[in-house]
Amino acid sequence: MALADLPGARPWTNWVGNQSFTPARMARPRSEEEVGALVHEAAQRGMGVRVVGAGHSFTPVVQTDGLLLDLSGLSGVVSTDPARRQAVARAGTPIHGFYEPLWERGLALRNQGDIDDQHIAGAVATATHGSGIANACLSGVVRGVRLVGADGQARHIGEDEPRLLRAAQVSVGTLGVMTELELEVTDAYRLTEQVDVWPWAEVMERWEELVHDHRHFGFFWMPSEASAALYNIEGHGAMTDRCYVKIYDEAAPDQPDSATPGRRTDRCYRIYPMVYDPNFHELEYFVALERGPEALEAMRELMLGSLPDSVYPLEVRTVGPDDAYLSPNYETATTVISVSGTPGTDYWGYLRAVDALLAQFDARVHWGKLHFLDSERLHALYPEAAEFIAVRRELDPAGVFLNDHLRPLLA
């Protein structure tokens, strides 16, 4: 496959429709060799290269006027090792593509979020996460990657090169094209679900218990009666200033499966997913776990004062620490705070107010969600940002894998 063989440019738009652009060329390679040939030719022509997964990022991370690679043709779990609790998968494997291959071998993902359409490479590159302080985000369980550089050559980066691996775990696609990943997984497990609607005050009073005594805890706080329907969680009575609380714990071996809504017991991957409509544009910031309650109380006051701009629920989760250079959870467990703007409205004033408030709590950002990070804040908030940039310059000195969104931060 060569660039000359590719069809002409056509517009690309992400899942929720807030990012759209037209690359010069777009390709769907089906092998690492094809990836290498395309990347090398593009670099020789002075073209930038970006990779698109399932298009679930709200930021322009994949935008390019050069070559856009769609890795959905490189999909599937390649191998599993129950003894070492590891699995190898191609970069374009959707998260739901891990379910049955792992389960058949007595394994499962250690943790995941509630959307499972993302490609694993994109989810890892942006530090996508689930909930629970005992488990790191998906990036934190990466134990090796295969990476195609601007010269078209593939290399393996593993645990024997910790400096490079810590950069590759959360790279926002700036080190090269990831074609394969090795993940630490765990023994297969089932989950029990407890879903209830509680007053805000009760959640805050029980915060320490909920965070520390359960495998997963998260909630949606509703600033108004219109909030719940936006995320398909209506039908629970009056919702203003109340929380839709989700608690998951591992099921005992003798506990039977149950399909009772709000009290299900089943395989972990059947409990995690949640259905969202693409009707929101999301910002997601991370504050140190111990500062979570204070930040949440401040957010509640801001949102109540910002109605109707803040009609979308406030989503709250926690994540365990990891050591990836650009991870928002670098060396600290975090409280994750997510808010959304309404498509078709000018929500930027509201989101900037959220950014200003959470900046007081030294909040880091989700690389795939709307944010206002600049270079000064990057270096202040991410202790290893300079080390990441040094690795990036070593692996891609010409900046082939940067774009206009990432260059001011990571060049």
C-alpha positions as CSV (number, residue, x, y, z in Angstrom):
1,M,0.0,0.0,0.0
2,A,1.4,3.4,-1.1
3,L,0.0,6.9,-0.6
4,A,-0.7,7.2,-4.3
5,D,-3.1,4.2,-4.0
6,L,-5.2,5.8,-1.3
7,P,-8.5,7.6,-2.1
8,G,-8.7,11.3,-2.1
9,A,-9.3,13.4,1.0
10,R,-12.7,13.3,2.7
11,P,-13.9,14.8,5.9
12,W,-13.6,13.0,9.2
13,T,-15.8,13.7,12.3
14,N,-15.6,12.3,15.8
15,W,-18.3,10.4,17.7
16,V,-20.0,13.4,19.2
17,G,-19.5,15.7,16.2
18,N,-17.4,18.5,17.9
19,Q,-14.2,17.7,15.9
20,S,-14.1,17.6,12.1
21,F,-11.3,18.0,9.6
22,T,-10.1,16.7,6.2
23,P,-6.7,14.9,6.1
24,A,-4.7,14.8,2.8
25,R,-4.9,11.0,2.9
26,M,-6.6,8.4,5.0
27,A,-5.7,4.7,5.1
28,R,-6.9,1.5,6.9
29,P,-3.8,-0.7,7.0
30,R,-4.2,-4.4,7.8
31,S,-0.7,-5.2,8.9
32,E,2.3,-3.7,10.7
33,E,4.2,-3.8,7.5
34,E,1.6,-1.7,5.8
35,V,1.7,0.8,8.7
36,G,5.4,1.1,8.3
37,A,5.4,1.7,4.6
38,L,2.7,4.3,4.8
39,V,4.3,6.1,7.8
40,H,7.8,6.1,6.1
41,E,6.4,7.5,2.8
42,A,4.4,10.2,4.6
43,A,7.4,11.3,6.6
44,Q,9.6,11.4,3.5
45,R,7.1,13.7,1.9
46,G,7.0,16.0,5.0
47,M,3.5,15.0,6.0
48,G,2.3,14.6,9.5
49,V,0.8,11.3,10.7
50,R,-2.0,10.8,13.2
51,V,-4.0,7.7,14.2
52,V,-7.7,7.5,14.8
53,G,-9.3,4.8,16.9
54,A,-13.1,4.8,17.6
55,G,-13.2,8.6,17.6
56,H,-14.3,9.0,21.2
57,S,-11.9,11.9,22.0
58,F,-13.5,15.3,22.4
59,T,-10.2,17.1,21.7
60,P,-8.5,17.5,18.3
61,V,-5.9,14.8,19.2
62,V,-6.2,13.0,15.8
63,Q,-6.5,16.1,13.6
64,T,-4.0,16.3,10.8
65,D,-3.7,17.8,7.3
66,G,-1.4,14.9,6.5
67,L,-2.0,11.1,6.8
68,L,-4.7,9.8,9.0
69,L,-4.4,6.1,9.9
70,D,-7.5,4.0,10.9
71,L,-6.2,0.9,12.7
72,S,-9.5,-0.9,12.9
73,G,-8.1,-3.4,10.5
74,L,-5.5,-4.4,13.1
75,S,-7.8,-5.9,15.7
76,G,-8.0,-8.9,17.9
77,V,-6.4,-10.6,20.9
78,V,-3.2,-12.2,19.7
79,S,-2.3,-14.3,22.7
80,T,-3.0,-14.8,26.4
81,D,-0.9,-16.2,29.2
82,P,-2.9,-17.2,32.3
83,A,0.2,-18.1,34.3
84,R,1.7,-14.6,33.8
85,R,-1.7,-12.9,33.7
86,Q,-0.9,-11.1,30.5
87,A,-2.6,-10.6,27.1
88,V,-1.3,-9.3,23.8
89,A,-3.7,-7.5,21.5
90,R,-3.5,-5.5,18.3
91,A,-3.9,-1.7,18.6
92,G,-7.3,-1.5,16.9
93,T,-9.0,-4.0,19.3
94,P,-12.1,-2.5,20.9
95,I,-12.3,-2.9,24.6
96,H,-15.3,-5.2,24.2
97,G,-13.1,-7.3,21.9
98,F,-11.2,-8.5,25.0
99,Y,-14.2,-10.0,26.8
100,E,-14.7,-13.5,25.5
101,P,-11.1,-14.3,24.5
102,L,-9.9,-13.5,28.0
103,W,-12.9,-15.1,29.8
104,E,-12.3,-18.4,27.9
105,R,-8.8,-18.5,29.4
106,G,-10.0,-17.6,32.9
107,L,-8.9,-14.0,32.6
108,A,-10.4,-10.5,32.5
109,L,-9.4,-6.9,32.2
110,R,-8.4,-5.6,35.6
111,N,-10.6,-2.5,35.2
112,Q,-12.4,-0.5,32.5
113,G,-14.7,2.4,31.9
114,D,-18.4,2.3,31.1
115,I,-17.9,2.9,27.3
116,D,-16.4,-0.1,25.7
117,D,-16.2,0.9,22.0
118,Q,-12.8,2.6,22.2
119,H,-9.9,1.0,20.6
120,I,-7.4,-0.2,23.2
121,A,-4.5,1.9,21.7
122,G,-6.5,5.1,21.8
123,A,-7.8,4.4,25.3
124,V,-4.3,3.8,26.6
125,A,-2.8,6.8,24.8
126,T,-5.3,9.1,26.5
127,A,-5.2,7.4,30.0
128,T,-8.8,6.2,29.8
129,H,-9.9,4.7,33.1
130,G,-12.6,3.0,35.2
131,S,-13.2,3.6,38.9
132,G,-11.7,2.4,42.1
133,I,-8.5,3.4,43.9
134,A,-7.2,-0.2,44.0
135,N,-6.9,-0.2,40.2
136,A,-4.9,2.0,37.8
137,C,-6.2,3.3,34.5
138,L,-5.8,1.2,31.4
139,S,-2.4,2.8,30.7
140,G,-1.1,1.7,34.0
141,V,-1.4,-2.0,33.1
142,V,0.5,-1.7,29.8
143,R,3.6,-3.9,30.0
144,G,4.9,-3.6,26.5
145,V,4.1,-2.0,23.1
146,R,5.1,-2.3,19.5
147,L,5.7,1.1,18.0
148,V,6.3,2.1,14.4
149,G,8.5,5.1,14.0
150,A,8.8,7.8,11.3
151,D,11.4,5.6,9.6
152,G,8.8,2.9,9.1
153,Q,10.6,0.5,11.4
154,A,8.8,-1.2,14.3
155,R,10.4,-1.7,17.7
156,H,9.3,-3.4,20.9
157,I,9.3,-1.4,24.1
158,G,9.0,-3.5,27.2
159,E,9.7,-3.5,30.9
160,D,13.4,-3.8,30.3
161,E,13.2,-0.2,29.0
162,P,11.2,1.5,31.8
163,R,12.0,5.1,30.7
164,L,10.6,4.5,27.3
165,L,7.7,2.4,28.5
166,R,6.6,5.0,31.0
167,A,6.5,7.5,28.1
168,A,4.6,5.1,25.8
169,Q,1.9,4.2,28.4
170,V,0.3,7.7,27.9
171,S,1.7,9.2,24.8
172,V,-1.3,10.8,23.1
173,G,0.0,9.2,19.9
174,T,3.2,11.4,19.7
175,L,5.9,8.7,19.9
176,G,4.8,6.7,16.8
177,V,2.1,4.4,15.7
178,M,1.3,1.7,18.3
179,T,0.4,-1.6,16.5
180,E,0.4,-4.0,19.4
181,L,0.1,-3.9,23.2
182,E,0.8,-6.2,26.1
183,L,-1.5,-5.8,29.1
184,E,-1.4,-7.1,32.6
185,V,-4.8,-8.7,33.2
186,T,-6.3,-10.6,36.1
187,D,-8.2,-13.8,36.9
188,A,-11.8,-13.8,35.7
189,Y,-14.2,-12.3,38.2
190,R,-17.8,-11.4,38.6
191,L,-19.3,-8.3,40.0
192,T,-22.3,-7.5,42.2
193,E,-24.0,-4.2,41.5
194,Q,-25.7,-1.7,43.9
195,V,-27.4,1.3,42.2
196,D,-29.3,3.7,44.3
197,V,-30.3,7.4,44.4
198,W,-29.1,9.2,47.5
199,P,-29.0,12.9,48.6
200,W,-25.8,14.7,48.0
201,A,-25.2,15.1,51.7
202,E,-25.3,11.4,52.3
203,V,-22.7,10.7,49.6
204,M,-20.4,13.3,51.1
205,E,-20.8,12.0,54.6
206,R,-20.0,8.4,53.5
207,W,-17.2,9.4,51.1
208,E,-14.3,7.7,52.9
209,E,-16.3,4.5,53.3
210,L,-17.5,4.4,49.7
211,V,-14.0,5.1,48.3
212,H,-12.0,2.7,50.5
213,D,-14.4,-0.2,51.1
214,H,-15.6,-1.0,47.6
215,R,-13.9,-2.2,44.4
216,H,-15.7,0.5,42.4
217,F,-17.6,3.5,43.5
218,G,-18.9,6.4,41.4
219,F,-21.9,8.6,41.0
220,F,-23.7,11.2,38.8
221,W,-25.0,14.2,40.7
222,M,-28.0,15.9,39.2
223,P,-28.1,19.7,39.3
224,S,-31.7,19.8,37.9
225,E,-34.7,17.6,37.0
226,A,-33.6,17.7,33.4
227,S,-30.2,16.1,34.1
228,A,-30.9,12.4,34.4
229,A,-32.6,11.9,31.0
230,L,-29.5,13.3,29.3
231,Y,-27.5,10.2,30.3
232,N,-30.4,7.7,30.1
233,I,-30.7,7.4,33.9
234,E,-34.2,8.8,34.4
235,G,-37.1,6.9,36.1
236,H,-35.9,7.3,39.7
237,G,-38.3,10.0,40.9
238,A,-37.2,13.6,41.9
239,M,-33.5,14.0,41.0
240,T,-32.5,17.6,41.8
241,D,-29.5,17.7,44.1
242,R,-29.5,13.9,44.3
243,C,-26.9,11.3,43.2
244,Y,-27.2,8.2,41.1
245,V,-24.7,6.0,43.0
246,K,-23.0,3.0,41.5
247,I,-21.2,0.5,43.7
248,Y,-19.6,-2.7,42.4
249,D,-17.8,-5.4,44.4
250,E,-16.5,-8.8,43.5
251,A,-19.2,-11.5,43.8
252,A,-18.6,-14.6,46.0
253,P,-18.2,-17.8,44.1
254,D,-21.5,-19.2,45.4
255,Q,-23.5,-16.1,44.7
256,P,-25.8,-16.7,41.7
257,D,-26.1,-14.5,38.7
258,S,-28.9,-12.0,38.8
259,A,-30.5,-9.7,36.2
260,T,-32.4,-7.6,38.7
261,P,-31.9,-3.9,37.6
262,G,-29.7,-2.1,40.1
263,R,-28.8,-5.4,41.8
264,R,-27.3,-7.4,39.1
265,T,-24.6,-10.1,39.5
266,D,-22.7,-11.2,36.4
267,R,-19.4,-11.4,34.6
268,C,-17.5,-8.2,35.1
269,Y,-17.7,-7.2,31.5
270,R,-21.4,-7.5,31.5
271,I,-21.8,-5.1,34.5
272,Y,-19.4,-2.3,33.4
273,P,-20.9,-1.0,30.2
274,M,-23.4,1.9,30.1
275,V,-25.2,3.3,27.1
276,Y,-24.7,7.0,26.3
277,D,-26.1,9.1,23.5
278,P,-23.5,11.3,21.7
279,N,-25.3,14.4,23.0
280,F,-22.6,15.9,25.2
281,H,-19.1,17.5,25.0
282,E,-17.1,16.5,28.0
283,L,-14.4,18.0,30.2
284,E,-12.7,15.7,32.7
285,Y,-10.2,16.8,35.4
286,F,-8.4,14.9,38.1
287,V,-7.6,16.1,41.6
288,A,-5.6,14.3,44.3
289,L,-7.9,11.9,46.1
290,E,-7.8,13.6,49.5
291,R,-8.8,16.9,48.0
292,G,-11.8,15.4,46.2
293,P,-14.6,16.3,48.7
294,E,-13.5,19.9,48.9
295,A,-13.3,20.2,45.1
296,L,-16.7,18.5,44.7
297,E,-18.4,20.9,47.1
298,A,-17.0,23.8,45.2
299,M,-18.1,22.3,41.9
300,R,-21.7,21.8,43.2
301,E,-21.9,25.5,44.2
302,L,-20.5,26.6,40.8
303,M,-22.9,24.4,38.9
304,L,-26.0,25.4,40.8
305,G,-25.0,29.0,40.1
306,S,-24.5,28.2,36.4
307,L,-27.9,26.7,35.5
308,P,-29.0,26.2,32.8
309,D,-25.5,25.9,31.3
310,S,-24.7,23.2,33.8
311,V,-27.7,21.0,33.2
312,Y,-25.6,17.9,32.5
313,P,-24.9,15.7,35.5
314,L,-21.6,15.9,37.3
315,E,-19.9,12.5,37.1
316,V,-17.5,11.5,39.9
317,R,-15.1,8.5,40.1
318,T,-11.8,7.6,41.6
319,V,-8.7,6.1,40.0
320,G,-5.6,4.4,41.5
321,P,-2.0,5.7,40.9
322,D,0.4,4.8,38.2
323,D,3.9,6.0,37.0
324,A,3.3,6.9,33.4
325,Y,4.9,10.3,32.8
326,L,1.8,12.0,31.3
327,S,-0.8,10.2,33.4
328,P,-3.2,12.4,35.3
329,N,-2.9,9.8,38.1
330,Y,0.9,10.0,38.2
331,E,2.0,8.8,41.6
332,T,-1.3,9.6,43.2
333,A,-4.8,8.3,43.5
334,T,-7.3,10.8,42.1
335,T,-10.9,12.0,42.3
336,V,-12.2,12.3,38.7
337,I,-14.6,15.2,38.0
338,S,-16.4,15.3,34.7
339,V,-18.8,18.0,33.4
340,S,-20.3,18.5,29.9
341,G,-21.3,21.3,27.6
342,T,-24.4,21.2,25.5
343,P,-23.8,20.7,21.7
344,G,-25.1,23.7,19.7
345,T,-24.6,26.2,22.6
346,D,-21.7,28.4,23.6
347,Y,-20.6,26.5,26.6
348,W,-17.1,27.8,26.7
349,G,-17.7,30.4,29.4
350,Y,-19.0,27.7,31.7
351,L,-16.2,25.2,31.0
352,R,-13.6,28.0,31.6
353,A,-15.2,28.7,35.0
354,V,-14.8,25.0,35.8
355,D,-11.2,25.0,34.6
356,A,-10.5,28.1,36.8
357,L,-12.1,26.5,39.8
358,L,-10.3,23.2,39.5
359,A,-7.0,24.9,38.8
360,Q,-7.1,25.9,42.5
361,F,-6.9,22.1,43.2
362,D,-4.0,21.5,40.9
363,A,-6.2,19.4,38.6
364,R,-4.6,17.4,35.8
365,V,-6.6,16.7,32.6
366,H,-7.9,13.7,30.6
367,W,-6.0,13.9,27.3
368,G,-9.1,12.9,25.3
369,K,-11.5,15.3,26.9
370,L,-11.9,19.1,26.6
371,H,-9.3,21.0,28.6
372,F,-7.4,24.3,28.8
373,L,-3.9,23.0,29.5
374,D,-1.0,25.0,28.3
375,S,2.8,24.4,28.5
376,E,3.3,26.2,31.8
377,R,0.6,24.3,33.5
378,L,1.8,21.0,32.0
379,H,5.2,21.4,33.5
380,A,3.8,22.5,36.9
381,L,1.3,19.7,37.2
382,Y,3.1,16.7,35.6
383,P,6.5,16.3,37.3
384,E,7.9,14.1,34.5
385,A,6.6,16.2,31.5
386,A,10.2,17.3,30.6
387,E,11.3,13.6,30.6
388,F,8.4,12.7,28.4
389,I,9.3,15.4,25.9
390,A,12.9,14.3,25.9
391,V,11.8,10.8,25.0
392,R,9.4,12.1,22.3
393,R,12.3,14.1,20.7
394,E,14.5,11.0,20.7
395,L,11.9,8.8,19.1
396,D,10.4,11.4,16.7
397,P,12.9,14.3,16.3
398,A,11.1,15.7,13.2
399,G,7.8,15.8,15.0
400,V,6.0,13.7,12.4
401,F,3.5,12.5,15.0
402,L,2.6,15.9,16.4
403,N,-0.3,18.2,15.3
404,D,-1.3,21.7,15.9
405,H,-3.1,20.8,19.1
406,L,-0.2,18.9,20.7
407,R,2.8,20.8,19.3
408,P,2.5,23.7,21.8
409,L,2.4,21.2,24.7
410,L,4.8,18.5,23.7
411,A,7.2,19.7,21.0
